[in-house]
Each structure stands twice: as structure tokens, then as C-alpha cells.
Amino acid sequence: MTRLFTIILVIISTVTYGQLLSLDQAIALRPKSIAILEETLTTKKWSLLAVNDPTDEQRGSIDFALEKSSFDDSARAFLSVYYQEMLPNRMSIQNNRPGDYTLYLNRLQQLEFNLFK
């Protein structure tokens, strides 16, 4: 009975709480279409904040927030994707928890990216 309760609790917590993207997941999402990206993020409980269509001079953008506060503009994380037809997508991620930020930094170092100060 205890095992069943634990399994149900894990499933409920996974479904009800938003999921921070790992760096590998973010890298894998970057080349995807905007529709797939939006579907993936909303499935992981990210909130869509804004969509701006591309113009001749500027890329379009789509902005998401994870665990956004309803009282102010704070959130656990923000993600923006900048897109334009025939050009690769660009992605910007802002993590507001030190632990999340450290996970990203550690993974970047494992992938042997150079970090500039």
C-alpha cells in the first residue's frame, strides 16, 4: 500500500509542477519549429507570455515563463526564442534560482564550452 501511495504521489507531483528544461533539452528544442517548441513547453507547464511576429528588420520572438508569480513579474525561469524564416532559431534562458543556474553552468563545462566573464 505504501509503495502504491508513493507511486501515485510521484505521478501527481510530476504532472502538477512545471519542469525546468535541462540544457540538453533546450539545445535539442532550439532547431525545432515554433509550433513544436510551444507544444513541448506548455506540456511542461511553461506559460506563454508573448508572441511577436518577425518583420523584415527583426526576428520574431516567443516568450515563456516557468512558475510565474501572479503578483509580480517574477518567475523561476524565463525562455525566449527568436526566429525568422530561413535562419536558425536563437534561444535565451534566464534562471532565477542559484541551483538551476549552477546546473546549467556545470553542464556547459562538461560540454567543454568556454565561459567568458
N, CA, C and O atoms as CSV, one atom per row, in Angstrom:
chain,resi,resn,atom,element,x,y,z
A,1,MET,N,N,0.831,-1.195,0.000
A,1,MET,CA,C,0.000,0.000,0.000
A,1,MET,C,C,0.871,1.252,0.000
A,1,MET,O,O,0.573,2.221,-0.699
A,2,THR,N,N,1.942,1.231,0.783
A,2,THR,CA,C,2.827,2.383,0.850
A,2,THR,C,C,3.498,2.619,-0.500
A,2,THR,O,O,3.669,3.764,-0.920
A,3,ARG,N,N,3.873,1.551,-1.171
A,3,ARG,CA,C,4.506,1.667,-2.490
A,3,ARG,C,C,3.542,2.297,-3.504
A,3,ARG,O,O,3.936,3.163,-4.284
A,4,LEU,N,N,2.294,1.862,-3.487
A,4,LEU,CA,C,1.291,2.415,-4.388
A,4,LEU,C,C,1.083,3.902,-4.119
A,4,LEU,O,O,1.000,4.696,-5.056
A,5,PHE,N,N,0.998,4.280,-2.853
A,5,PHE,CA,C,0.825,5.684,-2.484
A,5,PHE,C,C,2.010,6.517,-2.979
A,5,PHE,O,O,1.818,7.622,-3.485
A,6,THR,N,N,3.219,6.003,-2.838
A,6,THR,CA,C,4.423,6.713,-3.278
A,6,THR,C,C,4.405,6.907,-4.791
A,6,THR,O,O,4.741,7.986,-5.280
A,7,ILE,N,N,4.024,5.890,-5.524
A,7,ILE,CA,C,3.972,5.992,-6.991
A,7,ILE,C,C,2.939,7.031,-7.412
A,7,ILE,O,O,3.201,7.845,-8.297
A,8,ILE,N,N,1.788,7.007,-6.795
A,8,ILE,CA,C,0.746,7.988,-7.131
A,8,ILE,C,C,1.206,9.401,-6.797
A,8,ILE,O,O,0.957,10.328,-7.567
A,9,LEU,N,N,1.865,9.577,-5.673
A,9,LEU,CA,C,2.370,10.886,-5.281
A,9,LEU,C,C,3.406,11.408,-6.284
A,9,LEU,O,O,3.390,12.587,-6.636
A,10,VAL,N,N,4.291,10.544,-6.734
A,10,VAL,CA,C,5.301,10.948,-7.727
A,10,VAL,C,C,4.643,11.353,-9.033
A,10,VAL,O,O,5.030,12.355,-9.635
A,11,ILE,N,N,3.669,10.601,-9.476
A,11,ILE,CA,C,2.975,10.926,-10.729
A,11,ILE,C,C,2.254,12.261,-10.611
A,11,ILE,O,O,2.329,13.087,-11.521
A,12,ILE,N,N,1.566,12.480,-9.515
A,12,ILE,CA,C,0.837,13.739,-9.313
A,12,ILE,C,C,1.804,14.917,-9.268
A,12,ILE,O,O,1.538,15.953,-9.879
A,13,SER,N,N,2.911,14.779,-8.562
A,13,SER,CA,C,3.846,15.893,-8.469
A,13,SER,C,C,4.498,16.187,-9.805
A,13,SER,O,O,4.783,17.347,-10.104
A,14,THR,N,N,4.740,15.177,-10.610
A,14,THR,CA,C,5.321,15.387,-11.930
A,14,THR,C,C,4.344,16.114,-12.849
A,14,THR,O,O,4.744,16.966,-13.643
A,15,VAL,N,N,3.078,15.776,-12.738
A,15,VAL,CA,C,2.072,16.377,-13.608
A,15,VAL,C,C,1.724,17.793,-13.176
A,15,VAL,O,O,1.494,18.645,-14.034
A,16,THR,N,N,1.676,18.074,-11.893
A,16,THR,CA,C,1.203,19.375,-11.423
A,16,THR,C,C,2.266,20.453,-11.381
A,16,THR,O,O,1.927,21.635,-11.446
A,17,TYR,N,N,3.526,20.101,-11.277
A,17,TYR,CA,C,4.578,21.103,-11.215
A,17,TYR,C,C,5.264,21.245,-12.550
A,17,TYR,O,O,5.452,20.272,-13.279
A,18,GLY,N,N,5.638,22.484,-12.863
A,18,GLY,CA,C,6.361,22.736,-14.098
A,18,GLY,C,C,7.740,22.122,-14.056
A,18,GLY,O,O,8.305,21.888,-12.988
A,19,GLN,N,N,8.265,21.870,-15.220
A,19,GLN,CA,C,9.566,21.231,-15.309
A,19,GLN,C,C,10.568,22.167,-15.970
A,19,GLN,O,O,10.349,22.666,-17.074
A,20,LEU,N,N,11.663,22.390,-15.273
A,20,LEU,CA,C,12.752,23.160,-15.838
A,20,LEU,C,C,13.415,22.325,-16.918
A,20,LEU,O,O,13.629,21.126,-16.738
A,21,LEU,N,N,13.738,22.946,-18.028
A,21,LEU,CA,C,14.423,22.234,-19.103
A,21,LEU,C,C,15.881,22.018,-18.735
A,21,LEU,O,O,16.526,22.918,-18.196
A,22,SER,N,N,16.393,20.858,-19.015
A,22,SER,CA,C,17.830,20.652,-18.875
A,22,SER,C,C,18.494,21.377,-20.057
A,22,SER,O,O,17.836,21.716,-21.040
A,23,LEU,N,N,19.776,21.600,-19.941
A,23,LEU,CA,C,20.490,22.265,-21.029
A,23,LEU,C,C,20.415,21.425,-22.298
A,23,LEU,O,O,20.275,21.968,-23.393
A,24,ASP,N,N,20.505,20.114,-22.160
A,24,ASP,CA,C,20.420,19.237,-23.331
A,24,ASP,C,C,19.043,19.328,-23.998
A,24,ASP,O,O,18.944,19.313,-25.225
A,25,GLN,N,N,17.992,19.420,-23.195
A,25,GLN,CA,C,16.649,19.574,-23.761
A,25,GLN,C,C,16.508,20.913,-24.486
A,25,GLN,O,O,15.908,20.980,-25.559
A,26,ALA,N,N,17.055,21.962,-23.908
A,26,ALA,CA,C,16.989,23.288,-24.543
A,26,ALA,C,C,17.742,23.279,-25.875
A,26,ALA,O,O,17.259,23.823,-26.868
A,27,ILE,N,N,18.910,22.671,-25.893
A,27,ILE,CA,C,19.692,22.591,-27.132
A,27,ILE,C,C,18.927,21.794,-28.186
A,27,ILE,O,O,18.929,22.159,-29.361
A,28,ALA,N,N,18.278,20.712,-27.773
A,28,ALA,CA,C,17.510,19.894,-28.714
A,28,ALA,C,C,16.275,20.628,-29.234
A,28,ALA,O,O,15.851,20.395,-30.366
A,29,LEU,N,N,15.698,21.504,-28.427
A,29,LEU,CA,C,14.493,22.240,-28.838
A,29,LEU,C,C,14.794,23.386,-29.798
A,29,LEU,O,O,13.948,23.746,-30.617
A,30,ARG,N,N,15.976,23.955,-29.705
A,30,ARG,CA,C,16.297,25.163,-30.475
A,30,ARG,C,C,16.024,25.034,-31.976
A,30,ARG,O,O,15.442,25.956,-32.547
A,31,PRO,N,N,16.409,23.946,-32.644
A,31,PRO,CA,C,16.150,23.881,-34.092
A,31,PRO,C,C,14.718,23.489,-34.461
A,31,PRO,O,O,14.377,23.487,-35.644
A,32,LYS,N,N,13.892,23.165,-33.505
A,32,LYS,CA,C,12.517,22.728,-33.789
A,32,LYS,C,C,11.659,23.908,-34.246
A,32,LYS,O,O,12.008,25.071,-34.047
A,33,SER,N,N,10.533,23.573,-34.859
A,33,SER,CA,C,9.597,24.614,-35.287
A,33,SER,C,C,8.978,25.274,-34.061
A,33,SER,O,O,8.979,24.710,-32.967
A,34,ILE,N,N,8.454,26.466,-34.261
A,34,ILE,CA,C,7.827,27.208,-33.161
A,34,ILE,C,C,6.624,26.442,-32.611
A,34,ILE,O,O,6.385,26.461,-31.404
A,35,ALA,N,N,5.870,25.775,-33.470
A,35,ALA,CA,C,4.699,25.014,-33.017
A,35,ALA,C,C,5.112,23.866,-32.100
A,35,ALA,O,O,4.485,23.653,-31.062
A,36,ILE,N,N,6.146,23.132,-32.463
A,36,ILE,CA,C,6.624,22.028,-31.626
A,36,ILE,C,C,7.194,22.563,-30.318
A,36,ILE,O,O,6.968,21.993,-29.251
A,37,LEU,N,N,7.928,23.654,-30.411
A,37,LEU,CA,C,8.510,24.265,-29.214
A,37,LEU,C,C,7.414,24.694,-28.244
A,37,LEU,O,O,7.502,24.425,-27.046
A,38,GLU,N,N,6.390,25.355,-28.756
A,38,GLU,CA,C,5.288,25.805,-27.900
A,38,GLU,C,C,4.566,24.620,-27.264
A,38,GLU,O,O,4.250,24.653,-26.075
A,39,GLU,N,N,4.305,23.585,-28.040
A,39,GLU,CA,C,3.620,22.403,-27.514
A,39,GLU,C,C,4.451,21.725,-26.423
A,39,GLU,O,O,3.916,21.328,-25.388
A,40,THR,N,N,5.733,21.596,-26.652
A,40,THR,CA,C,6.615,20.958,-25.674
A,40,THR,C,C,6.665,21.743,-24.373
A,40,THR,O,O,6.558,21.164,-23.291
A,41,LEU,N,N,6.826,23.063,-24.471
A,41,LEU,CA,C,6.940,23.880,-23.264
A,41,LEU,C,C,5.624,23.948,-22.490
A,41,LEU,O,O,5.632,23.889,-21.260
A,42,THR,N,N,4.514,24.070,-23.177
A,42,THR,CA,C,3.230,24.128,-22.457
A,42,THR,C,C,2.914,22.782,-21.805
A,42,THR,O,O,2.263,22.743,-20.762
A,43,THR,N,N,3.362,21.692,-22.399
A,43,THR,CA,C,3.202,20.379,-21.776
A,43,THR,C,C,3.999,20.300,-20.483
A,43,THR,O,O,3.585,19.624,-19.541
A,44,LYS,N,N,5.141,20.987,-20.427
A,44,LYS,CA,C,5.979,21.001,-19.227
A,44,LYS,C,C,5.576,22.123,-18.267
A,44,LYS,O,O,6.330,22.461,-17.355
A,45,LYS,N,N,4.390,22.697,-18.473
A,45,LYS,CA,C,3.810,23.713,-17.575
A,45,LYS,C,C,4.480,25.084,-17.661
A,45,LYS,O,O,4.436,25.850,-16.699
A,46,TRP,N,N,5.095,25.400,-18.792
A,46,TRP,CA,C,5.602,26.751,-19.013
A,46,TRP,C,C,4.433,27.598,-19.508
A,46,TRP,O,O,3.589,27.109,-20.259
A,47,SER,N,N,4.377,28.854,-19.097
A,47,SER,CA,C,3.310,29.770,-19.505
A,47,SER,C,C,3.779,30.621,-20.678
A,47,SER,O,O,4.881,31.170,-20.669
A,48,LEU,N,N,2.931,30.716,-21.671
A,48,LEU,CA,C,3.215,31.581,-22.811
A,48,LEU,C,C,2.983,33.026,-22.396
A,48,LEU,O,O,1.899,33.368,-21.923
A,49,LEU,N,N,3.994,33.880,-22.567
A,49,LEU,CA,C,3.870,35.288,-22.165
A,49,LEU,C,C,3.543,36.199,-23.338
A,49,LEU,O,O,2.635,37.027,-23.258
A,50,ALA,N,N,4.290,36.043,-24.428
A,50,ALA,CA,C,4.117,36.965,-25.551
A,50,ALA,C,C,4.620,36.331,-26.841
A,50,ALA,O,O,5.506,35.476,-26.836
A,51,VAL,N,N,4.026,36.778,-27.947
A,51,VAL,CA,C,4.469,36.357,-29.275
A,51,VAL,C,C,4.574,37.608,-30.128
A,51,VAL,O,O,3.629,38.393,-30.206
A,52,ASN,N,N,5.713,37.795,-30.763
A,52,ASN,CA,C,5.922,38.911,-31.685
A,52,ASN,C,C,6.317,38.345,-33.040
A,52,ASN,O,O,7.284,37.591,-33.146
A,53,ASP,N,N,5.575,38.706,-34.065
A,53,ASP,CA,C,5.864,38.203,-35.406
A,53,ASP,C,C,7.122,38.842,-35.969
A,53,ASP,O,O,7.439,39.985,-35.639
A,54,PRO,N,N,7.846,38.109,-36.821
A,54,PRO,CA,C,9.052,38.691,-37.422
A,54,PRO,C,C,8.698,39.765,-38.447
A,54,PRO,O,O,7.635,39.733,-39.065
A,55,THR,N,N,9.605,40.706,-38.608
A,55,THR,CA,C,9.474,41.731,-39.638
A,55,THR,C,C,10.687,41.624,-40.552
A,55,THR,O,O,11.538,40.756,-40.361
A,56,ASP,N,N,10.766,42.500,-41.536
A,56,ASP,CA,C,11.921,42.492,-42.430
A,56,ASP,C,C,13.204,42.856,-41.687
A,56,ASP,O,O,14.286,42.396,-42.054
A,57,GLU,N,N,13.090,43.671,-40.655
A,57,GLU,CA,C,14.265,44.154,-39.924
A,57,GLU,C,C,14.573,43.362,-38.655
A,57,GLU,O,O,15.678,43.470,-38.124
A,58,GLN,N,N,13.628,42.570,-38.158
A,58,GLN,CA,C,13.790,41.984,-36.836
A,58,GLN,C,C,13.207,40.568,-36.785
A,58,GLN,O,O,12.190,40.276,-37.415
A,59,ARG,N,N,13.872,39.698,-36.023
A,59,ARG,CA,C,13.349,38.353,-35.810
A,59,ARG,C,C,12.078,38.415,-34.963
A,59,ARG,O,O,11.882,39.351,-34.189
A,60,GLY,N,N,11.230,37.420,-35.118
A,60,GLY,CA,C,10.075,37.274,-34.251
A,60,GLY,C,C,10.527,36.674,-32.933
A,60,GLY,O,O,11.626,36.126,-32.844
A,61,SER,N,N,9.696,36.772,-31.914
A,61,SER,CA,C,10.047,36.182,-30.629
A,61,SER,C,C,8.823,35.552,-29.989
A,61,SER,O,O,7.686,35.974,-30.204
A,62,ILE,N,N,9.096,34.535,-29.201
A,62,ILE,CA,C,8.059,33.894,-28.407
A,62,ILE,C,C,8.652,33.706,-27.010
A,62,ILE,O,O,9.735,33.141,-26.856
A,63,ASP,N,N,7.932,34.183,-26.001
A,63,ASP,CA,C,8.450,34.224,-24.634
A,63,ASP,C,C,7.616,33.348,-23.712
A,63,ASP,O,O,6.387,33.344,-23.777
A,64,PHE,N,N,8.313,32.601,-22.843
A,64,PHE,CA,C,7.675,31.716,-21.878
A,64,PHE,C,C,8.222,31.992,-20.484
A,64,PHE,O,O,9.315,32.538,-20.329
A,65,ALA,N,N,7.440,31.603,-19.460
A,65,ALA,CA,C,7.890,31.690,-18.069
A,65,ALA,C,C,7.512,30.394,-17.362
A,65,ALA,O,O,6.474,29.796,-17.645
A,66,LEU,N,N,8.365,29.975,-16.444
A,66,LEU,CA,C,8.100,28.792,-15.629
A,66,LEU,C,C,7.794,29.249,-14.208
A,66,LEU,O,O,8.571,29.986,-13.601
A,67,GLU,N,N,6.668,28.811,-13.692
A,67,GLU,CA,C,6.221,29.155,-12.334
A,67,GLU,C,C,6.181,30.672,-12.132
A,67,GLU,O,O,6.758,31.203,-11.183
A,68,LYS,N,N,5.491,31.350,-13.041
A,68,LYS,CA,C,5.382,32.807,-12.970
A,68,LYS,C,C,4.453,33.214,-11.837
A,68,LYS,O,O,3.377,32.644,-11.655
A,69,SER,N,N,4.886,34.199,-11.092
A,69,SER,CA,C,4.088,34.730,-9.992
A,69,SER,C,C,2.897,35.504,-10.549
A,69,SER,O,O,3.016,36.192,-11.563
A,70,SER,N,N,1.763,35.391,-9.892
A,70,SER,CA,C,0.593,36.159,-10.320
A,70,SER,C,C,0.573,37.547,-9.686
A,70,SER,O,O,-0.295,38.361,-10.002
A,71,PHE,N,N,1.534,37.823,-8.788
A,71,PHE,CA,C,1.568,39.106,-8.098
A,71,PHE,C,C,2.561,40.092,-8.702
A,71,PHE,O,O,2.371,41.303,-8.596
A,72,ASP,N,N,3.614,39.588,-9.331
A,72,ASP,CA,C,4.604,40.470,-9.949
A,72,ASP,C,C,5.180,39.777,-11.190
A,72,ASP,O,O,4.651,38.760,-11.638
A,73,ASP,N,N,6.234,40.317,-11.726
A,73,ASP,CA,C,6.807,39.767,-12.952
A,73,ASP,C,C,7.916,38.755,-12.689
A,73,ASP,O,O,8.753,38.527,-13.563
A,74,SER,N,N,7.943,38.149,-11.522
A,74,SER,CA,C,8.987,37.177,-11.222
A,74,SER,C,C,8.544,35.776,-11.664
A,74,SER,O,O,7.354,35.486,-11.782
A,75,ALA,N,N,9.539,34.928,-11.902
A,75,ALA,CA,C,9.294,33.539,-12.277
A,75,ALA,C,C,10.543,32.732,-11.952
A,75,ALA,O,O,11.620,33.287,-11.733
A,76,ARG,N,N,10.385,31.443,-11.924
A,76,ARG,CA,C,11.548,30.576,-11.692
A,76,ARG,C,C,12.527,30.679,-12.855
A,76,ARG,O,O,13.743,30.693,-12.662
A,77,ALA,N,N,11.978,30.751,-14.068
A,77,ALA,CA,C,12.823,30.861,-15.258
A,77,ALA,C,C,12.037,31.516,-16.389
A,77,ALA,O,O,10.810,31.429,-16.447
A,78,PHE,N,N,12.766,32.168,-17.278
A,78,PHE,CA,C,12.199,32.742,-18.498
A,78,PHE,C,C,12.936,32.143,-19.692
A,78,PHE,O,O,14.131,31.856,-19.615
A,79,LEU,N,N,12.221,31.959,-20.782
A,79,LEU,CA,C,12.824,31.444,-22.001
A,79,LEU,C,C,12.264,32.223,-23.176
A,79,LEU,O,O,11.050,32.383,-23.300
A,80,SER,N,N,13.142,32.705,-24.034
A,80,SER,CA,C,12.723,33.412,-25.249
A,80,SER,C,C,13.367,32.734,-26.450
A,80,SER,O,O,14.540,32.361,-26.416
A,81,VAL,N,N,12.596,32.586,-27.493
A,81,VAL,CA,C,13.110,32.044,-28.753
A,81,VAL,C,C,12.907,33.114,-29.815
A,81,VAL,O,O,11.815,33.661,-29.967
A,82,TYR,N,N,13.973,33.401,-30.542
A,82,TYR,CA,C,13.944,34.398,-31.617
A,82,TYR,C,C,14.032,33.646,-32.939
A,82,TYR,O,O,14.930,32.827,-33.134
A,83,TYR,N,N,13.110,33.924,-33.835
A,83,TYR,CA,C,13.011,33.131,-35.058
A,83,TYR,C,C,12.749,34.007,-36.273
A,83,TYR,O,O,12.188,35.099,-36.174
A,84,GLN,N,N,13.166,33.501,-37.406
A,84,GLN,CA,C,12.867,34.107,-38.696
A,84,GLN,C,C,13.036,33.014,-39.736
A,84,GLN,O,O,13.937,32.181,-39.636
A,85,GLU,N,N,12.176,33.024,-40.720
A,85,GLU,CA,C,12.235,32.002,-41.745
A,85,GLU,C,C,13.600,31.999,-42.428
A,85,GLU,O,O,14.170,33.053,-42.710
A,86,MET,N,N,14.108,30.815,-42.684
A,86,MET,CA,C,15.387,30.595,-43.366
A,86,MET,C,C,16.603,30.920,-42.491
A,86,MET,O,O,17.731,30.887,-42.984
A,87,LEU,N,N,16.404,31.229,-41.226
A,87,LEU,CA,C,17.515,31.474,-40.303
A,87,LEU,C,C,17.362,30.543,-39.097
A,87,LEU,O,O,16.242,30.196,-38.724
A,88,PRO,N,N,18.479,30.136,-38.484
A,88,PRO,CA,C,18.357,29.285,-37.289
A,88,PRO,C,C,17.757,30.056,-36.104
A,88,PRO,O,O,17.984,31.256,-35.950
A,89,ASN,N,N,17.002,29.354,-35.287
A,89,ASN,CA,C,16.434,29.966,-34.092
A,89,ASN,C,C,17.542,30.303,-33.102
A,89,ASN,O,O,18.581,29.645,-33.055
A,90,ARG,N,N,17.297,31.336,-32.321
A,90,ARG,CA,C,18.174,31.685,-31.208
A,90,ARG,C,C,17.356,31.586,-29.936
A,90,ARG,O,O,16.155,31.858,-29.934
A,91,MET,N,N,18.016,31.192,-28.847
A,91,MET,CA,C,17.302,30.972,-27.596
A,91,MET,C,C,18.013,31.690,-26.457
A,91,MET,O,O,19.242,31.708,-26.380
A,92,SER,N,N,17.216,32.279,-25.578
A,92,SER,CA,C,17.739,32.945,-24.387
A,92,SER,C,C,17.024,32.355,-23.176
A,92,SER,O,O,15.795,32.294,-23.143
A,93,ILE,N,N,17.804,31.918,-22.174
A,93,ILE,CA,C,17.236,31.330,-20.961
A,93,ILE,C,C,17.739,32.115,-19.755
A,93,ILE,O,O,18.936,32.372,-19.625
A,94,GLN,N,N,16.819,32.492,-18.879
A,94,GLN,CA,C,17.179,33.172,-17.641
A,94,GLN,C,C,16.673,32.334,-16.478
A,94,GLN,O,O,15.466,32.140,-16.330
A,95,ASN,N,N,17.586,31.839,-15.652
A,95,ASN,CA,C,17.233,31.083,-14.454
A,95,ASN,C,C,17.382,31.991,-13.247
A,95,ASN,O,O,18.376,32.706,-13.120
A,96,ASN,N,N,16.403,31.964,-12.369
A,96,ASN,CA,C,16.426,32.854,-11.208
A,96,ASN,C,C,16.686,32.146,-9.895
A,96,ASN,O,O,16.563,32.748,-8.828
A,97,ARG,N,N,17.041,30.883,-9.962
A,97,ARG,CA,C,17.419,30.144,-8.751
A,97,ARG,C,C,18.873,29.720,-8.892
A,97,ARG,O,O,19.260,29.157,-9.916
A,98,PRO,N,N,19.677,29.986,-7.873
A,98,PRO,CA,C,21.102,29.641,-7.966
A,98,PRO,C,C,21.367,28.172,-8.304
A,98,PRO,O,O,22.293,27.870,-9.058
A,99,GLY,N,N,20.571,27.265,-7.757
A,99,GLY,CA,C,20.761,25.840,-8.031
A,99,GLY,C,C,20.540,25.499,-9.494
A,99,GLY,O,O,21.289,24.714,-10.076
A,100,ASP,N,N,19.500,26.096,-10.095
A,100,ASP,CA,C,19.217,25.865,-11.515
A,100,ASP,C,C,20.341,26.419,-12.382
A,100,ASP,O,O,20.775,25.784,-13.344
A,101,TYR,N,N,20.798,27.602,-12.028
A,101,TYR,CA,C,21.878,28.255,-12.770
A,101,TYR,C,C,23.153,27.411,-12.715
A,101,TYR,O,O,23.848,27.252,-13.718
A,102,THR,N,N,23.445,26.879,-11.542
A,102,THR,CA,C,24.642,26.052,-11.371
A,102,THR,C,C,24.554,24.775,-12.208
A,102,THR,O,O,25.557,24.335,-12.769
A,103,LEU,N,N,23.370,24.183,-12.295
A,103,LEU,CA,C,23.198,23.001,-13.146
A,103,LEU,C,C,23.563,23.309,-14.595
A,103,LEU,O,O,24.238,22.518,-15.253
A,104,TYR,N,N,23.113,24.461,-15.087
A,104,TYR,CA,C,23.423,24.856,-16.463
A,104,TYR,C,C,24.927,25.083,-16.632
A,104,TYR,O,O,25.517,24.622,-17.609
A,105,LEU,N,N,25.538,25.780,-15.698
A,105,LEU,CA,C,26.981,26.039,-15.792
A,105,LEU,C,C,27.789,24.747,-15.786
A,105,LEU,O,O,28.727,24.591,-16.568
A,106,ASN,N,N,27.423,23.823,-14.903
A,106,ASN,CA,C,28.134,22.549,-14.837
A,106,ASN,C,C,28.016,21.770,-16.139
A,106,ASN,O,O,28.983,21.163,-16.601
A,107,ARG,N,N,26.826,21.792,-16.723
A,107,ARG,CA,C,26.636,21.063,-17.990
A,107,ARG,C,C,27.420,21.733,-19.115
A,107,ARG,O,O,27.990,21.040,-19.958
A,108,LEU,N,N,27.461,23.062,-19.146
A,108,LEU,CA,C,28.249,23.768,-20.156
A,108,LEU,C,C,29.724,23.395,-20.055
A,108,LEU,O,O,30.398,23.213,-21.069
A,109,GLN,N,N,30.217,23.283,-18.831
A,109,GLN,CA,C,31.614,22.896,-18.642
A,109,GLN,C,C,31.848,21.456,-19.073
A,109,GLN,O,O,32.902,21.149,-19.630
A,110,GLN,N,N,30.890,20.563,-18.830
A,110,GLN,CA,C,31.010,19.174,-19.281
A,110,GLN,C,C,31.052,19.091,-20.806
A,110,GLN,O,O,31.738,18.246,-21.381
A,111,LEU,N,N,30.300,19.994,-21.448
A,111,LEU,CA,C,30.286,20.033,-22.916
A,111,LEU,C,C,31.479,20.791,-23.491
A,111,LEU,O,O,31.607,20.941,-24.706
A,112,GLU,N,N,32.353,21.267,-22.599
A,112,GLU,CA,C,33.581,21.977,-22.946
A,112,GLU,C,C,33.339,23.298,-23.677
A,112,GLU,O,O,34.089,23.670,-24.580
A,113,PHE,N,N,32.267,24.007,-23.265
A,113,PHE,CA,C,32.062,25.365,-23.750
A,113,PHE,C,C,32.965,26.298,-22.963
A,113,PHE,O,O,33.235,26.061,-21.786
A,114,ASN,N,N,33.427,27.341,-23.600
A,114,ASN,CA,C,34.220,28.345,-22.907
A,114,ASN,C,C,33.306,29.391,-22.294
A,114,ASN,O,O,32.458,29.960,-22.982
A,115,LEU,N,N,33.474,29.643,-21.013
A,115,LEU,CA,C,32.663,30.636,-20.320
A,115,LEU,C,C,33.475,31.931,-20.210
A,115,LEU,O,O,34.615,31.913,-19.746
A,116,PHE,N,N,32.894,33.039,-20.634
A,116,PHE,CA,C,33.564,34.333,-20.579
A,116,PHE,C,C,33.007,35.141,-19.433
A,116,PHE,O,O,31.815,35.066,-19.132
A,117,LYS,N,N,33.863,35.911,-18.794
A,117,LYS,CA,C,33.421,36.785,-17.698
A,117,LYS,C,C,33.386,38.214,-18.148
A,117,LYS,O,O,33.039,39.099,-17.367
